[in-house]
Each structure stands twice: as structure tokens, then as C-alpha cells.
Amino acid sequence: MPIFEYQCDDCGTRFEKLVRRAAESADVDCPSCGQKHVTTQISGFSARANGTSKDAMPSCPGGMCGNPSFCGRN
């Protein structure tokens, strides 16, 4: 389910709303003033990974899986 960002045209409140179907996005009320005059905002997507690529690899407890490439053990 996507999260859409909106801005109320009446009071200026910016808010997010979890919308199950595109048809539901037309029936969004401002949480501050209750009006339906809202504009969909462009969302920015951001992702960040910490550590090195080897740190980000999945691992099994104690290397018990027997697959060195999966455990990150070379």
C-alpha cells in the first residue's frame, strides 16, 4: 500500500495518508480542517545503507549454513 503526501488547499497543512486503492485517493480529507480540497505532493524517496557491502551481507549463526558466499566468509 503506497503512502501519498498531500497539502490542504484551504489551511496549508501537509500530511501523509496510506491509500489502499487509487480510487480512495480522491476521497482524502485534511486532518486539520476536514476539507477535501487537497493537492497531491511529489514525494522524495531516500534510502541509506550503513557499513560496508560485506557488513550488509546476510549471515547465519556461526557459519552453520555451509555456504561461504552466503555467510560472507571467503
Jmol script that loads the backbone (N, CA, C; Angstrom):
load data "model"
ATOM      1  N   MET A   1       0.846  -1.180   0.000  1.00  0.00           N
ATOM      2  CA  MET A   1       0.000   0.000   0.000  1.00  0.00           C
ATOM      3  C   MET A   1       0.889   1.240   0.000  1.00  0.00           C
ATOM      4  N   PRO A   2       0.677   2.109  -0.959  1.00  0.00           N
ATOM      5  CA  PRO A   2       1.513   3.314  -1.031  1.00  0.00           C
ATOM      6  C   PRO A   2       1.076   4.380  -0.027  1.00  0.00           C
ATOM      7  N   ILE A   3       2.033   5.177   0.373  1.00  0.00           N
ATOM      8  CA  ILE A   3       1.764   6.336   1.224  1.00  0.00           C
ATOM      9  C   ILE A   3       1.866   7.559   0.330  1.00  0.00           C
ATOM     10  N   PHE A   4       0.799   8.351   0.296  1.00  0.00           N
ATOM     11  CA  PHE A   4       0.784   9.564  -0.507  1.00  0.00           C
ATOM     12  C   PHE A   4       0.931  10.773   0.402  1.00  0.00           C
ATOM     13  N   GLU A   5       1.554  11.817  -0.124  1.00  0.00           N
ATOM     14  CA  GLU A   5       1.684  13.079   0.602  1.00  0.00           C
ATOM     15  C   GLU A   5       0.727  14.084  -0.022  1.00  0.00           C
ATOM     16  N   TYR A   6       0.079  14.854   0.839  1.00  0.00           N
ATOM     17  CA  TYR A   6      -0.909  15.836   0.397  1.00  0.00           C
ATOM     18  C   TYR A   6      -0.653  17.168   1.078  1.00  0.00           C
ATOM     19  N   GLN A   7      -1.204  18.228   0.478  1.00  0.00           N
ATOM     20  CA  GLN A   7      -1.242  19.537   1.117  1.00  0.00           C
ATOM     21  C   GLN A   7      -2.659  20.076   0.963  1.00  0.00           C
ATOM     22  N   CYS A   8      -3.210  20.554   2.065  1.00  0.00           N
ATOM     23  CA  CYS A   8      -4.562  21.110   2.054  1.00  0.00           C
ATOM     24  C   CYS A   8      -4.540  22.473   1.366  1.00  0.00           C
ATOM     25  N   ASP A   9      -5.436  22.661   0.404  1.00  0.00           N
ATOM     26  CA  ASP A   9      -5.531  23.934  -0.312  1.00  0.00           C
ATOM     27  C   ASP A   9      -6.165  25.027   0.550  1.00  0.00           C
ATOM     28  N   ASP A  10      -6.907  24.630   1.586  1.00  0.00           N
ATOM     29  CA  ASP A  10      -7.589  25.610   2.441  1.00  0.00           C
ATOM     30  C   ASP A  10      -6.716  26.102   3.595  1.00  0.00           C
ATOM     31  N   CYS A  11      -6.111  25.168   4.348  1.00  0.00           N
ATOM     32  CA  CYS A  11      -5.344  25.596   5.530  1.00  0.00           C
ATOM     33  C   CYS A  11      -3.839  25.421   5.385  1.00  0.00           C
ATOM     34  N   GLY A  12      -3.366  24.748   4.316  1.00  0.00           N
ATOM     35  CA  GLY A  12      -1.940  24.598   4.072  1.00  0.00           C
ATOM     36  C   GLY A  12      -1.265  23.446   4.800  1.00  0.00           C
ATOM     37  N   THR A  13      -2.028  22.655   5.542  1.00  0.00           N
ATOM     38  CA  THR A  13      -1.450  21.533   6.279  1.00  0.00           C
ATOM     39  C   THR A  13      -0.903  20.487   5.311  1.00  0.00           C
ATOM     40  N   ARG A  14       0.319  20.031   5.579  1.00  0.00           N
ATOM     41  CA  ARG A  14       0.901  18.927   4.805  1.00  0.00           C
ATOM     42  C   ARG A  14       0.762  17.661   5.628  1.00  0.00           C
ATOM     43  N   PHE A  15       0.359  16.562   4.971  1.00  0.00           N
ATOM     44  CA  PHE A  15       0.165  15.311   5.692  1.00  0.00           C
ATOM     45  C   PHE A  15       0.354  14.132   4.759  1.00  0.00           C
ATOM     46  N   GLU A  16       0.514  12.950   5.352  1.00  0.00           N
ATOM     47  CA  GLU A  16       0.651  11.706   4.608  1.00  0.00           C
ATOM     48  C   GLU A  16      -0.576  10.848   4.865  1.00  0.00           C
ATOM     49  N   LYS A  17      -0.900  10.008   3.892  1.00  0.00           N
ATOM     50  CA  LYS A  17      -2.071   9.138   4.026  1.00  0.00           C
ATOM     51  C   LYS A  17      -1.757   7.813   3.346  1.00  0.00           C
ATOM     52  N   LEU A  18      -2.024   6.718   4.041  1.00  0.00           N
ATOM     53  CA  LEU A  18      -1.887   5.383   3.485  1.00  0.00           C
ATOM     54  C   LEU A  18      -3.135   5.098   2.675  1.00  0.00           C
ATOM     55  N   VAL A  19      -2.975   4.852   1.382  1.00  0.00           N
ATOM     56  CA  VAL A  19      -4.116   4.668   0.478  1.00  0.00           C
ATOM     57  C   VAL A  19      -4.057   3.273  -0.113  1.00  0.00           C
ATOM     58  N   ARG A  20      -5.128   2.510   0.057  1.00  0.00           N
ATOM     59  CA  ARG A  20      -5.162   1.123  -0.430  1.00  0.00           C
ATOM     60  C   ARG A  20      -5.345   1.052  -1.941  1.00  0.00           C
ATOM     61  N   ARG A  21      -6.216   1.883  -2.494  1.00  0.00           N
ATOM     62  CA  ARG A  21      -6.502   1.864  -3.931  1.00  0.00           C
ATOM     63  C   ARG A  21      -6.476   3.286  -4.463  1.00  0.00           C
ATOM     64  N   ALA A  22      -6.186   3.419  -5.752  1.00  0.00           N
ATOM     65  CA  ALA A  22      -6.132   4.746  -6.361  1.00  0.00           C
ATOM     66  C   ALA A  22      -7.466   5.466  -6.232  1.00  0.00           C
ATOM     67  N   ALA A  23      -8.571   4.721  -6.269  1.00  0.00           N
ATOM     68  CA  ALA A  23      -9.896   5.332  -6.152  1.00  0.00           C
ATOM     69  C   ALA A  23     -10.081   6.006  -4.793  1.00  0.00           C
ATOM     70  N   GLU A  24      -9.417   5.484  -3.750  1.00  0.00           N
ATOM     71  CA  GLU A  24      -9.536   6.077  -2.411  1.00  0.00           C
ATOM     72  C   GLU A  24      -8.781   7.400  -2.301  1.00  0.00           C
ATOM     73  N   SER A  25      -7.818   7.638  -3.180  1.00  0.00           N
ATOM     74  CA  SER A  25      -7.033   8.872  -3.087  1.00  0.00           C
ATOM     75  C   SER A  25      -7.877  10.102  -3.391  1.00  0.00           C
ATOM     76  N   ALA A  26      -9.014   9.924  -4.088  1.00  0.00           N
ATOM     77  CA  ALA A  26      -9.900  11.051  -4.389  1.00  0.00           C
ATOM     78  C   ALA A  26     -10.766  11.418  -3.193  1.00  0.00           C
ATOM     79  N   ASP A  27     -10.790  10.565  -2.171  1.00  0.00           N
ATOM     80  CA  ASP A  27     -11.658  10.785  -1.013  1.00  0.00           C
ATOM     81  C   ASP A  27     -10.823  11.058   0.239  1.00  0.00           C
ATOM     82  N   VAL A  28      -9.846  11.960   0.131  1.00  0.00           N
ATOM     83  CA  VAL A  28      -8.949  12.278   1.243  1.00  0.00           C
ATOM     84  C   VAL A  28      -9.365  13.591   1.872  1.00  0.00           C
ATOM     85  N   ASP A  29      -9.512  13.575   3.202  1.00  0.00           N
ATOM     86  CA  ASP A  29      -9.865  14.779   3.967  1.00  0.00           C
ATOM     87  C   ASP A  29      -8.629  15.293   4.698  1.00  0.00           C
ATOM     88  N   CYS A  30      -8.520  16.599   4.830  1.00  0.00           N
ATOM     89  CA  CYS A  30      -7.448  17.203   5.618  1.00  0.00           C
ATOM     90  C   CYS A  30      -7.664  16.856   7.090  1.00  0.00           C
ATOM     91  N   PRO A  31      -6.631  16.359   7.778  1.00  0.00           N
ATOM     92  CA  PRO A  31      -6.796  16.022   9.189  1.00  0.00           C
ATOM     93  C   PRO A  31      -6.967  17.247  10.098  1.00  0.00           C
ATOM     94  N   SER A  32      -6.571  18.432   9.626  1.00  0.00           N
ATOM     95  CA  SER A  32      -6.683  19.636  10.451  1.00  0.00           C
ATOM     96  C   SER A  32      -8.033  20.320  10.323  1.00  0.00           C
ATOM     97  N   CYS A  33      -8.479  20.541   9.070  1.00  0.00           N
ATOM     98  CA  CYS A  33      -9.708  21.307   8.889  1.00  0.00           C
ATOM     99  C   CYS A  33     -10.867  20.471   8.330  1.00  0.00           C
ATOM    100  N   GLY A  34     -10.584  19.239   7.874  1.00  0.00           N
ATOM    101  CA  GLY A  34     -11.645  18.357   7.395  1.00  0.00           C
ATOM    102  C   GLY A  34     -12.083  18.588   5.951  1.00  0.00           C
ATOM    103  N   GLN A  35     -11.492  19.558   5.270  1.00  0.00           N
ATOM    104  CA  GLN A  35     -11.880  19.846   3.890  1.00  0.00           C
ATOM    105  C   GLN A  35     -11.300  18.810   2.928  1.00  0.00           C
ATOM    106  N   LYS A  36     -11.935  18.657   1.776  1.00  0.00           N
ATOM    107  CA  LYS A  36     -11.483  17.718   0.760  1.00  0.00           C
ATOM    108  C   LYS A  36     -10.651  18.386  -0.337  1.00  0.00           C
ATOM    109  N   HIS A  37     -10.355  19.650  -0.182  1.00  0.00           N
ATOM    110  CA  HIS A  37      -9.561  20.380  -1.177  1.00  0.00           C
ATOM    111  C   HIS A  37      -8.088  20.149  -0.901  1.00  0.00           C
ATOM    112  N   VAL A  38      -7.559  19.009  -1.356  1.00  0.00           N
ATOM    113  CA  VAL A  38      -6.152  18.681  -1.123  1.00  0.00           C
ATOM    114  C   VAL A  38      -5.449  18.457  -2.459  1.00  0.00           C
ATOM    115  N   THR A  39      -4.153  18.731  -2.473  1.00  0.00           N
ATOM    116  CA  THR A  39      -3.327  18.543  -3.655  1.00  0.00           C
ATOM    117  C   THR A  39      -2.268  17.499  -3.342  1.00  0.00           C
ATOM    118  N   THR A  40      -2.109  16.525  -4.228  1.00  0.00           N
ATOM    119  CA  THR A  40      -1.076  15.510  -4.056  1.00  0.00           C
ATOM    120  C   THR A  40       0.284  16.151  -4.267  1.00  0.00           C
ATOM    121  N   GLN A  41       1.200  15.872  -3.358  1.00  0.00           N
ATOM    122  CA  GLN A  41       2.555  16.416  -3.429  1.00  0.00           C
ATOM    123  C   GLN A  41       3.506  15.368  -3.998  1.00  0.00           C
ATOM    124  N   ILE A  42       4.587  15.816  -4.592  1.00  0.00           N
ATOM    125  CA  ILE A  42       5.612  14.899  -5.088  1.00  0.00           C
ATOM    126  C   ILE A  42       6.457  14.466  -3.899  1.00  0.00           C
ATOM    127  N   SER A  43       6.598  13.159  -3.742  1.00  0.00           N
ATOM    128  CA  SER A  43       7.365  12.608  -2.627  1.00  0.00           C
ATOM    129  C   SER A  43       8.794  12.371  -3.046  1.00  0.00           C
ATOM    130  N   GLY A  44       9.689  12.606  -2.129  1.00  0.00           N
ATOM    131  CA  GLY A  44      11.094  12.275  -2.357  1.00  0.00           C
ATOM    132  C   GLY A  44      11.395  10.936  -1.722  1.00  0.00           C
ATOM    133  N   PHE A  45      12.101  10.088  -2.432  1.00  0.00           N
ATOM    134  CA  PHE A  45      12.466   8.778  -1.894  1.00  0.00           C
ATOM    135  C   PHE A  45      13.913   8.819  -1.484  1.00  0.00           C
ATOM    136  N   SER A  46      14.198   8.231  -0.353  1.00  0.00           N
ATOM    137  CA  SER A  46      15.561   8.225   0.147  1.00  0.00           C
ATOM    138  C   SER A  46      15.858   6.872   0.770  1.00  0.00           C
ATOM    139  N   ALA A  47      17.036   6.362   0.478  1.00  0.00           N
ATOM    140  CA  ALA A  47      17.482   5.114   1.089  1.00  0.00           C
ATOM    141  C   ALA A  47      18.943   5.277   1.460  1.00  0.00           C
ATOM    142  N   ARG A  48      19.312   4.686   2.576  1.00  0.00           N
ATOM    143  CA  ARG A  48      20.686   4.804   3.019  1.00  0.00           C
ATOM    144  C   ARG A  48      21.126   3.468   3.605  1.00  0.00           C
ATOM    145  N   ALA A  49      22.310   3.056   3.264  1.00  0.00           N
ATOM    146  CA  ALA A  49      22.865   1.830   3.831  1.00  0.00           C
ATOM    147  C   ALA A  49      24.064   2.212   4.686  1.00  0.00           C
ATOM    148  N   ASN A  50      24.186   1.573   5.822  1.00  0.00           N
ATOM    149  CA  ASN A  50      25.312   1.817   6.721  1.00  0.00           C
ATOM    150  C   ASN A  50      26.321   0.692   6.575  1.00  0.00           C
ATOM    151  N   GLY A  51      27.569   0.987   6.771  1.00  0.00           N
ATOM    152  CA  GLY A  51      28.595  -0.034   6.762  1.00  0.00           C
ATOM    153  C   GLY A  51      29.094  -0.352   5.370  1.00  0.00           C
ATOM    154  N   THR A  52      29.932  -1.371   5.297  1.00  0.00           N
ATOM    155  CA  THR A  52      30.473  -1.791   4.015  1.00  0.00           C
ATOM    156  C   THR A  52      29.577  -2.847   3.405  1.00  0.00           C
ATOM    157  N   SER A  53      29.820  -3.171   2.146  1.00  0.00           N
ATOM    158  CA  SER A  53      28.979  -4.156   1.478  1.00  0.00           C
ATOM    159  C   SER A  53      29.098  -5.518   2.150  1.00  0.00           C
ATOM    160  N   LYS A  54      30.263  -5.867   2.685  1.00  0.00           N
ATOM    161  CA  LYS A  54      30.409  -7.146   3.383  1.00  0.00           C
ATOM    162  C   LYS A  54      29.584  -7.146   4.668  1.00  0.00           C
ATOM    163  N   ASP A  55      29.509  -5.999   5.367  1.00  0.00           N
ATOM    164  CA  ASP A  55      28.698  -5.902   6.580  1.00  0.00           C
ATOM    165  C   ASP A  55      27.219  -6.050   6.273  1.00  0.00           C
ATOM    166  N   ALA A  56      26.824  -5.652   5.073  1.00  0.00           N
ATOM    167  CA  ALA A  56      25.416  -5.686   4.705  1.00  0.00           C
ATOM    168  C   ALA A  56      24.965  -7.074   4.257  1.00  0.00           C
ATOM    169  N   MET A  57      25.912  -8.002   4.061  1.00  0.00           N
ATOM    170  CA  MET A  57      25.549  -9.342   3.614  1.00  0.00           C
ATOM    171  C   MET A  57      24.853 -10.101   4.730  1.00  0.00           C
ATOM    172  N   PRO A  58      23.894 -10.966   4.382  1.00  0.00           N
ATOM    173  CA  PRO A  58      23.247 -11.778   5.407  1.00  0.00           C
ATOM    174  C   PRO A  58      24.237 -12.775   5.980  1.00  0.00           C
ATOM    175  N   SER A  59      24.008 -13.173   7.188  1.00  0.00           N
ATOM    176  CA  SER A  59      24.897 -14.161   7.789  1.00  0.00           C
ATOM    177  C   SER A  59      24.066 -15.173   8.559  1.00  0.00           C
ATOM    178  N   CYS A  60      24.644 -16.322   8.738  1.00  0.00           N
ATOM    179  CA  CYS A  60      23.971 -17.338   9.537  1.00  0.00           C
ATOM    180  C   CYS A  60      24.746 -17.466  10.845  1.00  0.00           C
ATOM    181  N   PRO A  61      24.114 -17.942  11.896  1.00  0.00           N
ATOM    182  CA  PRO A  61      24.784 -18.028  13.189  1.00  0.00           C
ATOM    183  C   PRO A  61      25.967 -18.992  13.142  1.00  0.00           C
ATOM    184  N   GLY A  62      27.152 -18.488  13.342  1.00  0.00           N
ATOM    185  CA  GLY A  62      28.336 -19.327  13.417  1.00  0.00           C
ATOM    186  C   GLY A  62      28.749 -19.952  12.102  1.00  0.00           C
ATOM    187  N   GLY A  63      28.222 -19.490  10.982  1.00  0.00           N
ATOM    188  CA  GLY A  63      28.587 -20.049   9.693  1.00  0.00           C
ATOM    189  C   GLY A  63      28.072 -21.464   9.502  1.00  0.00           C
ATOM    190  N   MET A  64      26.953 -21.794  10.111  1.00  0.00           N
ATOM    191  CA  MET A  64      26.444 -23.161  10.098  1.00  0.00           C
ATOM    192  C   MET A  64      25.761 -23.554   8.796  1.00  0.00           C
ATOM    193  N   CYS A  65      25.512 -22.635   7.888  1.00  0.00           N
ATOM    194  CA  CYS A  65      24.793 -22.997   6.674  1.00  0.00           C
ATOM    195  C   CYS A  65      25.670 -23.751   5.687  1.00  0.00           C
ATOM    196  N   GLY A  66      26.983 -23.661   5.829  1.00  0.00           N
ATOM    197  CA  GLY A  66      27.874 -24.378   4.943  1.00  0.00           C
ATOM    198  C   GLY A  66      28.097 -23.716   3.602  1.00  0.00           C
ATOM    199  N   ASN A  67      27.580 -22.533   3.415  1.00  0.00           N
ATOM    200  CA  ASN A  67      27.724 -21.810   2.155  1.00  0.00           C
ATOM    201  C   ASN A  67      28.549 -20.561   2.409  1.00  0.00           C
ATOM    202  N   PRO A  68      29.876 -20.594   2.126  1.00  0.00           N
ATOM    203  CA  PRO A  68      30.727 -19.446   2.454  1.00  0.00           C
ATOM    204  C   PRO A  68      30.305 -18.161   1.760  1.00  0.00           C
ATOM    205  N   SER A  69      29.801 -18.241   0.530  1.00  0.00           N
ATOM    206  CA  SER A  69      29.417 -16.995  -0.153  1.00  0.00           C
ATOM    207  C   SER A  69      28.186 -16.377   0.497  1.00  0.00           C
ATOM    208  N   PHE A  70      27.262 -17.190   1.029  1.00  0.00           N
ATOM    209  CA  PHE A  70      26.078 -16.656   1.690  1.00  0.00           C
ATOM    210  C   PHE A  70      26.463 -16.035   3.033  1.00  0.00           C
ATOM    211  N   CYS A  71      27.325 -16.678   3.758  1.00  0.00           N
ATOM    212  CA  CYS A  71      27.693 -16.206   5.090  1.00  0.00           C
ATOM    213  C   CYS A  71      28.642 -15.018   5.058  1.00  0.00           C
ATOM    214  N   GLY A  72      29.142 -14.676   3.866  1.00  0.00           N
ATOM    215  CA  GLY A  72      30.082 -13.586   3.775  1.00  0.00           C
ATOM    216  C   GLY A  72      31.474 -13.990   4.218  1.00  0.00           C
ATOM    217  N   ARG A  73      31.717 -15.278   4.304  1.00  0.00           N
ATOM    218  CA  ARG A  73      33.045 -15.792   4.699  1.00  0.00           C
ATOM    219  C   ARG A  73      33.728 -16.317   3.443  1.00  0.00           C
ATOM    220  N   ASN A  74      34.838 -15.729   3.092  1.00  0.00           N
ATOM    221  CA  ASN A  74      35.569 -16.176   1.891  1.00  0.00           C
ATOM    222  C   ASN A  74      36.818 -16.907   2.259  1.00  0.00           C
TER     223      ASN A  74
END
end "model"
wireframe off; spacefill off
backbone 0.3
color backbone group
